[in-house]
Amino acid sequence: MTDPIDAISVLVVLEFVVMAAIVLLLVPLDVAAPLLPLLLVLLVALQAYRS
């Protein structure tokens, strides 16, 4: 069983990834560009956590 702190951390990262994806769909790319590096890092972290 995972530690509750780990589960909360994963949920926070997942929430940010989903919200960043929605922002990328709704606003122009030049406005949302600062979110891209952090989005990519967090996606890689989620993938590493799953495997």
C-alpha positions in Angstrom: 0.0 0.0 0.0 1.3 3.5 -0.8 2.1 6.0 1.8 -0.7 8.7 2.1 1.8 11.4 1.4 2.8 9.7 -1.9 -0.8 9.4 -2.9 -1.5 13.1 -2.2 1.6 14.1 -4.1 0.5 12.0 -7.1 -3.0 13.5 -7.0 -1.6 17.1 -6.9 0.7 16.3 -9.9 -2.1 14.7 -11.8 -4.3 17.7 -11.1 -1.7 20.1 -12.4 -1.2 18.0 -15.6 -4.9 18.0 -16.3 -5.3 21.7 -15.7 -2.3 22.5 -17.8 -3.7 20.4 -20.7 -7.0 22.2 -20.5 -5.2 25.6 -20.5 -3.2 24.5 -23.5 -6.4 23.8 -25.3 -8.2 27.0 -24.4 -5.6 29.7 -24.6 -3.1 30.6 -27.4 0.2 28.7 -27.3 2.4 31.8 -26.7 0.4 32.5 -23.5 0.6 28.9 -22.3 4.2 28.3 -23.3 5.6 28.8 -19.8 3.6 25.7 -18.7 5.1 23.4 -21.2 8.4 22.5 -19.5 6.8 21.9 -16.2 4.0 19.9 -17.8 6.6 17.7 -19.6 8.6 17.2 -16.4 5.5 16.2 -14.4 4.3 13.8 -17.2 7.7 12.1 -17.1 7.5 11.9 -13.3 4.0 10.4 -13.4 5.2 7.8 -16.0 8.2 6.9 -13.8 5.9 6.6 -10.8 3.6 4.2 -12.7 6.4 1.9 -13.8 
